[in-house]
Amino acid sequence: MNVFIVRHGHSPMQDSDHQRPLSDLGQAQARQAAGFIRQNTDTVPYILCSDAVRTHQTAAQIAAVFGIEECDARNEFYTAGVGIWCDAILEQAKQPALVLVGHNPTISQLSAYLTGDEDIYFKPACVTHIRLEIRGDGLRLPAQLIANFKPDAKPQ
């Protein structure tokens, strides 16, 4: 399975963390992340994300390049640890491609756990592309690291 692990785009600090939208820069970053994912898979991915506004907006940019109308946005991913994300991957084991959009530090930790590469730290809208084998007894680790992507977006 091709898995793309994505941190949401830039979002300004506000009183309500859950309701923070993407900034103009964050929207541009999300579009670049979407382009990277589109260039690296020919299949339509299943998209899982936190239900926080900034992650949902990032996921929506990715969904748009694949013609997907809705993402699977869940409140549990807002504060999820690595185990919750791994359970979600296993739930979607039959998908040919999966996009996970979440928050730091958990997204960085998930990438490190799956790949064994502790040096990955996600800045806004960074993406790690991995190939992950799933067997009947769970995830086969380490996953194969295909590429890391960092946007160079400027607000438009």
MDTraj code that builds the backbone (N, CA, C; nanometers):
import mdtraj as md
import numpy as np

residues = "MET ASN VAL PHE ILE VAL ARG HIS GLY HIS SER PRO MET GLN ASP SER ASP HIS GLN ARG PRO LEU SER ASP LEU GLY GLN ALA GLN ALA ARG GLN ALA ALA GLY PHE ILE ARG GLN ASN THR ASP THR VAL PRO TYR ILE LEU CYS SER ASP ALA VAL ARG THR HIS GLN THR ALA ALA GLN ILE ALA ALA VAL PHE GLY ILE GLU GLU CYS ASP ALA ARG ASN GLU PHE TYR THR ALA GLY VAL GLY ILE TRP CYS ASP ALA ILE LEU GLU GLN ALA LYS GLN PRO ALA LEU VAL LEU VAL GLY HIS ASN PRO THR ILE SER GLN LEU SER ALA TYR LEU THR GLY ASP GLU ASP ILE TYR PHE LYS PRO ALA CYS VAL THR HIS ILE ARG LEU GLU ILE ARG GLY ASP GLY LEU ARG LEU PRO ALA GLN LEU ILE ALA ASN PHE LYS PRO ASP ALA LYS PRO GLN".split()
xyz = np.array([
    [0.0851, -0.1175, 0.0000],
    [0.0000, 0.0000, 0.0000],
    [0.0895, 0.1235, 0.0000],
    [0.0538, 0.2193, -0.0838],
    [0.1201, 0.3495, -0.0811],
    [0.0537, 0.4349, 0.0250],
    [0.1324, 0.4898, 0.1154],
    [0.0808, 0.5742, 0.2227],
    [0.1519, 0.7089, 0.2157],
    [0.0730, 0.8147, 0.2243],
    [0.1249, 0.9509, 0.2270],
    [0.0875, 1.0107, 0.3624],
    [0.1877, 1.0455, 0.4404],
    [0.1676, 1.1032, 0.5728],
    [0.1902, 1.2536, 0.5586],
    [0.0897, 1.3322, 0.5966],
    [0.0892, 1.4752, 0.5678],
    [0.0608, 1.5543, 0.6947],
    [0.1391, 1.6584, 0.7160],
    [0.1046, 1.7554, 0.8197],
    [0.0231, 1.8661, 0.7532],
    [-0.0734, 1.9185, 0.8241],
    [-0.1545, 2.0286, 0.7711],
    [-0.0670, 2.1472, 0.7337],
    [-0.1197, 2.2328, 0.6459],
    [-0.0492, 2.3539, 0.6053],
    [-0.0452, 2.4574, 0.7163],
    [0.0280, 2.5662, 0.6908],
    [0.0444, 2.6737, 0.7885],
    [-0.0912, 2.7281, 0.8329],
    [-0.0998, 2.7533, 0.9620],
    [-0.2219, 2.8069, 1.0216],
    [-0.1827, 2.9041, 1.1319],
    [-0.2378, 3.0250, 1.1292],
    [-0.2014, 3.1227, 1.2326],
    [-0.2578, 3.0833, 1.3686],
    [-0.1894, 3.1235, 1.4741],
    [-0.2364, 3.0951, 1.6095],
    [-0.3644, 3.1729, 1.6359],
    [-0.4585, 3.1062, 1.7018],
    [-0.5856, 3.1672, 1.7407],
    [-0.6261, 3.1134, 1.8766],
    [-0.7337, 3.1691, 1.9290],
    [-0.7838, 3.1231, 2.0583],
    [-0.8291, 2.9779, 2.0538],
    [-0.8999, 2.9393, 1.9492],
    [-0.9524, 2.8035, 1.9379],
    [-0.8629, 2.7206, 1.8461],
    [-0.7850, 2.6324, 1.9033],
    [-0.6932, 2.5508, 1.8251],
    [-0.7683, 2.4658, 1.7223],
    [-0.8793, 2.4081, 1.7624],
    [-0.9551, 2.3189, 1.6752],
    [-1.0139, 2.3923, 1.5546],
    [-1.0436, 2.5204, 1.5688],
    [-1.1099, 2.5981, 1.4635],
    [-1.0136, 2.6789, 1.3760],
    [-0.8827, 2.6645, 1.3969],
    [-0.7860, 2.7426, 1.3197],
    [-0.7883, 2.7045, 1.1716],
    [-0.8121, 2.8008, 1.0823],
    [-0.8094, 2.7718, 0.9387],
    [-0.6671, 2.7837, 0.8837],
    [-0.6492, 2.7370, 0.7628],
    [-0.5224, 2.7589, 0.6938],
    [-0.5091, 2.9055, 0.6568],
    [-0.3878, 2.9562, 0.6617],
    [-0.3579, 3.0902, 0.6106],
    [-0.3480, 3.0815, 0.4584],
    [-0.3271, 3.1940, 0.3922],
    [-0.3035, 3.1920, 0.2474],
    [-0.1807, 3.1071, 0.2160],
    [-0.0764, 3.1218, 0.2971],
    [0.0430, 3.0387, 0.2804],
    [0.0077, 2.8914, 0.2974],
    [-0.0708, 2.8591, 0.3988],
    [-0.1114, 2.7202, 0.4235],
    [-0.1908, 2.6614, 0.3073],
    [-0.2774, 2.7422, 0.2464],
    [-0.3535, 2.6955, 0.1295],
    [-0.2581, 2.6642, 0.0141],
    [-0.1603, 2.7530, -0.0087],
    [-0.0619, 2.7303, -0.1152],
    [0.0216, 2.6055, -0.0861],
    [0.0614, 2.5879, 0.0393],
    [0.1385, 2.4691, 0.0778],
    [0.0565, 2.3419, 0.0552],
    [-0.0700, 2.3462, 0.0925],
    [-0.1571, 2.2290, 0.0768],
    [-0.1720, 2.1929, -0.0712],
    [-0.1821, 2.2929, -0.1573],
    [-0.1913, 2.2658, -0.3009],
    [-0.0625, 2.2000, -0.3521],
    [0.0524, 2.2454, -0.3008],
    [0.1787, 2.1830, -0.3432],
    [0.1877, 2.0385, -0.2922],
    [0.1459, 2.0157, -0.1688],
    [0.1454, 1.8785, -0.1155],
    [0.0536, 1.7905, -0.2000],
    [-0.0619, 1.8438, -0.2371],
    [-0.1562, 1.7695, -0.3216],
    [-0.0928, 1.7349, -0.4560],
    [-0.0208, 1.8297, -0.5134],
    [0.0470, 1.8043, -0.6404],
    [0.1517, 1.6945, -0.6285],
    [0.2277, 1.6967, -0.5183],
    [0.3278, 1.5916, -0.4955],
    [0.2604, 1.4546, -0.4869],
    [0.1527, 1.4463, -0.4119],
    [0.0830, 1.3180, -0.3968],
    [0.0290, 1.2729, -0.5327],
    [-0.0303, 1.3633, -0.6074],
    [-0.0866, 1.3299, -0.7392],
    [0.0225, 1.2776, -0.8323],
    [0.1419, 1.3355, -0.8251],
    [0.2528, 1.2908, -0.9103],
    [0.3047, 1.1539, -0.8702],
    [0.2733, 1.1095, -0.7497],
    [0.3307, 0.9856, -0.6982],
    [0.2329, 0.8705, -0.6833],
    [0.1113, 0.8879, -0.7315],
    [0.0182, 0.7751, -0.7345],
    [-0.0804, 0.7931, -0.8487],
    [-0.1080, 0.6821, -0.9152],
    [-0.2077, 0.6829, -1.0221],
    [-0.3443, 0.6407, -0.9701],
    [-0.3488, 0.5923, -0.8477],
    [-0.4752, 0.5466, -0.7911],
    [-0.5362, 0.6554, -0.7032],
    [-0.6669, 0.6529, -0.6927],
    [-0.7374, 0.7487, -0.6072],
    [-0.7210, 0.7015, -0.4632],
    [-0.6606, 0.7843, -0.3785],
    [-0.6371, 0.7413, -0.2397],
    [-0.7610, 0.7590, -0.1522],
    [-0.7609, 0.6853, -0.0433],
    [-0.8584, 0.7070, 0.0628],
    [-0.7929, 0.8089, 0.1565],
    [-0.8663, 0.9129, 0.1950],
    [-0.8077, 1.0207, 0.2742],
    [-0.8689, 1.0238, 0.4132],
    [-0.7828, 1.0088, 0.5144],
    [-0.8203, 1.0182, 0.6554],
    [-0.7583, 1.1443, 0.7131],
    [-0.8355, 1.2174, 0.7927],
    [-0.7800, 1.3378, 0.8537],
    [-0.8487, 1.3671, 0.9863],
    [-0.7841, 1.4502, 1.0639],
    [-0.8439, 1.5063, 1.1842],
    [-0.9588, 1.5957, 1.1409],
    [-1.0546, 1.6156, 1.2300],
    [-1.1654, 1.7053, 1.1965],
    [-1.1359, 1.8510, 1.2315],
    [-1.0146, 1.8818, 1.2740],
    [-0.9764, 2.0217, 1.2955],
    [-0.9813, 2.0937, 1.1608],
    [-1.0170, 2.2186, 1.1618],
    [-1.0379, 2.2941, 1.0381],
    [-0.9138, 2.2892, 0.9488],
    [-0.7953, 2.3127, 1.0027],
    [-0.6753, 2.3215, 0.9190],
    [-0.6387, 2.1880, 0.8546],
    [-0.6622, 2.0766, 0.9241],
    [-0.6323, 1.9466, 0.8627],
    [-0.7373, 1.9128, 0.7581],
    [-0.8616, 1.9456, 0.7876],
    [-0.9688, 1.9176, 0.6913],
    [-0.9495, 2.0012, 0.5649],
    [-0.9066, 2.1267, 0.5789],
    [-0.8806, 2.2101, 0.4616],
    [-0.7622, 2.1573, 0.3806],
    [-0.6598, 2.1082, 0.4479],
    [-0.5455, 2.0489, 0.3780],
    [-0.5901, 1.9245, 0.3020],
    [-0.6654, 1.8390, 0.3685],
    [-0.7166, 1.7167, 0.3049],
    [-0.8062, 1.7499, 0.1860],
    [-0.8851, 1.8558, 0.1966],
    [-0.9738, 1.8954, 0.0873],
    [-0.8945, 1.9368, -0.0370],
    [-0.7805, 2.0013, -0.0180],
    [-0.6955, 2.0374, -0.1318],
    [-0.6446, 1.9110, -0.2020],
    [-0.6085, 1.8114, -0.1225],
    [-0.5610, 1.6840, -0.1785],
    [-0.6760, 1.6133, -0.2490],
    [-0.7906, 1.6084, -0.1848],
    [-0.9080, 1.5425, -0.2434],
    [-0.9445, 1.6046, -0.3778],
    [-0.9336, 1.7357, -0.3881],
    [-0.9737, 1.8052, -0.5101],
    [-0.8940, 1.7595, -0.6319],
    [-0.7653, 1.7310, -0.6161],
    [-0.6854, 1.6890, -0.7318],
    [-0.7200, 1.5477, -0.7785],
    [-0.7902, 1.4721, -0.6945],
    [-0.8332, 1.3372, -0.7315],
    [-0.9833, 1.3296, -0.7610],
    [-1.0542, 1.4426, -0.7504],
    [-1.1974, 1.4420, -0.7739],
    [-1.2775, 1.3762, -0.6629],
    [-1.2213, 1.3742, -0.5428],
    [-1.2895, 1.3157, -0.4265],
    [-1.3742, 1.4248, -0.3618],
    [-1.4990, 1.3930, -0.3341],
    [-1.5879, 1.4933, -0.2755],
    [-1.5740, 1.5059, -0.1249],
    [-1.5449, 1.3957, -0.0554],
    [-1.5356, 1.4017, 0.0902],
    [-1.4174, 1.3200, 0.1411],
    [-1.3639, 1.3666, 0.2523],
    [-1.2578, 1.2952, 0.3227],
    [-1.3187, 1.2328, 0.4474],
    [-1.2524, 1.1342, 0.5009],
    [-1.2946, 1.0708, 0.6255],
    [-1.2315, 1.1497, 0.7404],
    [-1.3035, 1.2510, 0.7883],
    [-1.2541, 1.3385, 0.8960],
    [-1.3083, 1.2877, 1.0294],
    [-1.2178, 1.2608, 1.1224],
    [-1.2571, 1.2049, 1.2521],
    [-1.1978, 1.2861, 1.3659],
    [-1.2794, 1.3089, 1.4674],
    [-1.2352, 1.3807, 1.5858],
    [-1.1237, 1.3058, 1.6583],
    [-1.1268, 1.1731, 1.6543],
    [-1.0249, 1.0949, 1.7246],
    [-0.8833, 1.1240, 1.6751],
    [-0.8681, 1.1701, 1.5491],
    [-0.7353, 1.1992, 1.4963],
    [-0.6810, 1.3336, 1.5440],
    [-0.7662, 1.4149, 1.6044],
    [-0.7221, 1.5456, 1.6548],
    [-0.6192, 1.5281, 1.7668],
    [-0.6407, 1.4312, 1.8530],
    [-0.5484, 1.4052, 1.9641],
    [-0.4894, 1.2643, 1.9583],
    [-0.5032, 1.1980, 1.8451],
    [-0.4619, 1.0581, 1.8326],
    [-0.3127, 1.0394, 1.8512],
    [-0.2785, 0.9275, 1.9109],
    [-0.1401, 0.8845, 1.9169],
    [-0.1105, 0.7942, 1.7981],
    [0.0110, 0.7468, 1.7907],
    [0.0553, 0.6617, 1.6806],
    [-0.0318, 0.5366, 1.6692],
    [-0.0691, 0.4776, 1.7824],
    [-0.1497, 0.3557, 1.7799],
    [-0.2839, 0.3731, 1.7115],
    [-0.3486, 0.4858, 1.7337],
    [-0.4787, 0.5131, 1.6691],
    [-0.4603, 0.5241, 1.5181],
    [-0.3552, 0.5935, 1.4748],
    [-0.3291, 0.6044, 1.3307],
    [-0.2982, 0.4663, 1.2707],
    [-0.2205, 0.3843, 1.3413],
    [-0.1895, 0.2493, 1.2914],
    [-0.3163, 0.1647, 1.2808],
    [-0.4048, 0.1756, 1.3788],
    [-0.5333, 0.1039, 1.3717],
    [-0.6129, 0.1486, 1.2498],
    [-0.6107, 0.2783, 1.2207],
    [-0.6828, 0.3310, 1.1052],
    [-0.6230, 0.2781, 0.9746],
    [-0.4910, 0.2666, 0.9693],
    [-0.4259, 0.2094, 0.8510],
    [-0.4733, 0.0652, 0.8324],
    [-0.4755, -0.0107, 0.9397],
    [-0.5199, -0.1497, 0.9310],
    [-0.6655, -0.1602, 0.8875],
    [-0.7506, -0.0669, 0.9321],
    [-0.8916, -0.0646, 0.8899],
    [-0.9042, -0.0462, 0.7389],
    [-0.8099, 0.0239, 0.6805],
    [-0.8140, 0.0555, 0.5377],
    [-0.7157, -0.0300, 0.4576],
    [-0.6818, -0.1475, 0.5075],
    [-0.5777, -0.2318, 0.4481],
    [-0.6020, -0.2669, 0.3015],
    [-0.7244, -0.2664, 0.2569],
    [-0.7530, -0.3029, 0.1179],
    [-0.7422, -0.1857, 0.0206],
    [-0.7181, -0.0671, 0.0727],
    [-0.7023, 0.0501, -0.0132],
    [-0.5654, 0.0441, -0.0823],
    [-0.5586, 0.0777, -0.2111],
    [-0.4279, 0.0779, -0.2776],
    [-0.3400, 0.1961, -0.2362],
    [-0.4046, 0.3066, -0.1956],
    [-0.3303, 0.4251, -0.1519],
    [-0.4086, 0.4925, -0.0403],
    [-0.3340, 0.5467, 0.0546],
    [-0.3946, 0.6080, 0.1730],
    [-0.3218, 0.7383, 0.2020],
    [-0.3983, 0.8438, 0.2323],
    [-0.3427, 0.9722, 0.2726],
    [-0.3885, 0.9981, 0.4155],
    [-0.2926, 1.0287, 0.5028],
    [-0.3208, 1.0576, 0.6437],
    [-0.2814, 1.2022, 0.6697],
    [-0.3762, 1.2853, 0.7108],
    [-0.3477, 1.4267, 0.7347],
    [-0.3724, 1.4564, 0.8818],
    [-0.2675, 1.4989, 0.9505],
    [-0.2805, 1.5227, 1.0938],
    [-0.1899, 1.6329, 1.1441],
    [-0.1621, 1.6239, 1.2732],
    [-0.0921, 1.7288, 1.3475],
    [0.0426, 1.6781, 1.3996],
    [0.1317, 1.7720, 1.4249],
    [0.2562, 1.7402, 1.4952],
    [0.2314, 1.7506, 1.6443],
    [0.2989, 1.6753, 1.7263],
    [0.4138, 1.5912, 1.6913],
    [0.3758, 1.4511, 1.6434],
    [0.2472, 1.4156, 1.6489],
    [0.2065, 1.2786, 1.6193],
    [0.2391, 1.2363, 1.4770],
    [0.2216, 1.3240, 1.3792],
    [0.2494, 1.2864, 1.2403],
    [0.3981, 1.2542, 1.2229],
    [0.4853, 1.3341, 1.2832],
    [0.6289, 1.3039, 1.2783],
    [0.6586, 1.1712, 1.3477],
    [0.5949, 1.1479, 1.4605],
    [0.6149, 1.0235, 1.5348],
    [0.5653, 0.9027, 1.4555],
    [0.4527, 0.9180, 1.3877],
    [0.3990, 0.8089, 1.3053],
    [0.4966, 0.7741, 1.1933],
    [0.5473, 0.8742, 1.1252],
    [0.6429, 0.8497, 1.0185],
    [0.7674, 0.7797, 1.0718],
    [0.8179, 0.8261, 1.1847],
    [0.9367, 0.7641, 1.2453],
    [0.9083, 0.6191, 1.2838],
    [0.7919, 0.5937, 1.3404],
    [0.7555, 0.4574, 1.3812],
    [0.7468, 0.3646, 1.2601],
    [0.6811, 0.4100, 1.1549],
    [0.6605, 0.3242, 1.0378],
    [0.7880, 0.3002, 0.9590],
    [0.8750, 0.4009, 0.9505],
    [0.9957, 0.3888, 0.8676],
    [1.1213, 0.3538, 0.9457],
    [1.1204, 0.3798, 1.0757],
    [1.2411, 0.3619, 1.1553],
    [1.3367, 0.4790, 1.1421],
    [1.2966, 0.5846, 1.0713],
    [1.3803, 0.7028, 1.0511],
    [1.3417, 0.8097, 1.1525],
    [1.4190, 0.8229, 1.2564],
    [1.3887, 0.9169, 1.3654],
    [1.4170, 1.0620, 1.3282],
    [1.4801, 1.0861, 1.2146],
    [1.5199, 1.2223, 1.1774],
    [1.4127, 1.2996, 1.1007],
    [1.2971, 1.2398, 1.0801],
    [1.1914, 1.3085, 1.0057],
    [1.1136, 1.3972, 1.1010],
    [1.1062, 1.5260, 1.0695],
    [1.0223, 1.6192, 1.1441],
    [0.9418, 1.6992, 1.0437],
    [0.8129, 1.6987, 1.0601],
    [0.7230, 1.7605, 0.9636],
    [0.7004, 1.9086, 0.9919],
    [0.7410, 1.9913, 0.8988],
    [0.7014, 2.1318, 0.8985],
    [0.5658, 2.1364, 0.8287],
    [0.4968, 2.2510, 0.8292],
    [0.3654, 2.2563, 0.7657],
    [0.3653, 2.2062, 0.6207],
    [0.2686, 2.1191, 0.5922],
    [0.2416, 2.0612, 0.4599],
    [0.3521, 1.9707, 0.4081],
    [0.4397, 1.9233, 0.4942],
    [0.5374, 1.8243, 0.4520],
    [0.4667, 1.6896, 0.4338],
    [0.5237, 1.6076, 0.3455],
    [0.4660, 1.4777, 0.3137],
    [0.5770, 1.3737, 0.3148],
    [0.5484, 1.2587, 0.3733],
    [0.6355, 1.1427, 0.3579],
    [0.5570, 1.0373, 0.2822],
    [0.6171, 0.9869, 0.1761],
    [0.5569, 0.8804, 0.0949],
    [0.6277, 0.7504, 0.1301],
    [0.5500, 0.6529, 0.1736],
    [0.6055, 0.5222, 0.2091],
    [0.5288, 0.4115, 0.1380],
    [0.5918, 0.2987, 0.1245],
    [0.5257, 0.1772, 0.0789],
    [0.5209, 0.0853, 0.1998],
    [0.4005, 0.0467, 0.2365],
    [0.3774, -0.0287, 0.3592],
    [0.3119, -0.1616, 0.3256],
    [0.3696, -0.2673, 0.3763],
    [0.3113, -0.4001, 0.3581],
    [0.2255, -0.4323, 0.4801],
    [0.1060, -0.4811, 0.4530],
    [0.0155, -0.5209, 0.5596],
    [-0.0142, -0.6689, 0.5427],
    [0.0073, -0.7416, 0.6486],
    [-0.0199, -0.8856, 0.6491],
    [-0.1368, -0.9127, 0.7415],
    [-0.1804, -1.0352, 0.7420],
    [-0.2920, -1.0739, 0.8274],
    [-0.2676, -1.0470, 0.9749],
    [-0.1415, -1.0480, 1.0149],
    [-0.1098, -1.0260, 1.1559],
    [-0.0678, -0.8821, 1.1865],
    [-0.0791, -0.7915, 1.0872],
    [-0.0501, -0.6506, 1.1140],
    [0.0441, -0.5868, 1.0138],
    [0.1000, -0.4740, 1.0545],
    [0.1895, -0.3962, 0.9695],
    [0.3276, -0.4603, 0.9675],
    [0.3875, -0.4706, 0.8505],
    [0.5241, -0.5208, 0.8404],
    [0.6169, -0.4002, 0.8379],
    [0.6972, -0.3886, 0.9422],
    [0.7867, -0.2738, 0.9574],
    [0.9317, -0.3176, 0.9490],
    [1.0198, -0.2300, 0.9047],
    [0.9942, -0.0915, 0.8662],
    [0.9335, -0.0825, 0.7264],
    [0.8556, 0.0207, 0.7064],
    [0.8012, 0.0505, 0.5743],
    [0.9137, 0.1032, 0.4865],
    [0.8948, 0.0933, 0.3562],
    [0.9937, 0.1453, 0.2625],
    [0.9695, 0.2942, 0.2416],
    [1.0677, 0.3751, 0.2752],
    [1.0594, 0.5190, 0.2527],
    [1.0838, 0.5466, 0.1049],
    [0.9854, 0.6096, 0.0391],
    [0.9969, 0.6421, -0.1032],
    [1.0505, 0.7838, -0.1204],
    [0.9882, 0.8809, -0.0520],
    [1.0304, 1.0198, -0.0683],
    [0.9751, 1.1062, 0.0438],
    [1.0467, 1.2138, 0.0714],
    [0.9980, 1.3197, 0.1600],
    [0.9779, 1.4436, 0.0742],
    [0.8738, 1.5194, 0.1053],
    [0.8421, 1.6400, 0.0296],
    [0.8247, 1.7561, 0.1257],
    [0.8853, 1.8694, 0.0898],
    [0.8695, 1.9931, 0.1663],
    [0.8271, 2.1018, 0.0689],
    [0.7115, 2.1653, 0.0912],
    [0.6662, 2.2678, -0.0032],
    [0.7523, 2.3927, 0.0035],
    [0.7564, 2.4631, -0.1070],
    [0.8256, 2.5925, -0.1105],
    [0.7250, 2.7018, -0.1452],
    [0.6005, 2.6764, -0.1091],
    [0.4898, 2.7634, -0.1485],
    [0.5018, 2.9042, -0.0934],
    [0.4552, 2.9950, -0.1723],
    [0.4386, 3.1355, -0.1322],
    [0.2907, 3.1662, -0.1462],
    [0.2346, 3.2470, -0.0593],
    [0.0913, 3.2769, -0.0728],
    [0.0638, 3.3492, -0.2047],
    [-0.0534, 3.3185, -0.2614],
    [-0.0902, 3.3806, -0.3893],
    [-0.1977, 3.4830, -0.3709],
])
top = md.Topology()
chain = top.add_chain()
for i, resn in enumerate(residues, 1):
    res = top.add_residue(resn, chain, resSeq=i)
    for name in ("N", "CA", "C"):
        top.add_atom(name, md.element.get_by_symbol(name[0]), res)
traj = md.Trajectory(xyz[None], top)
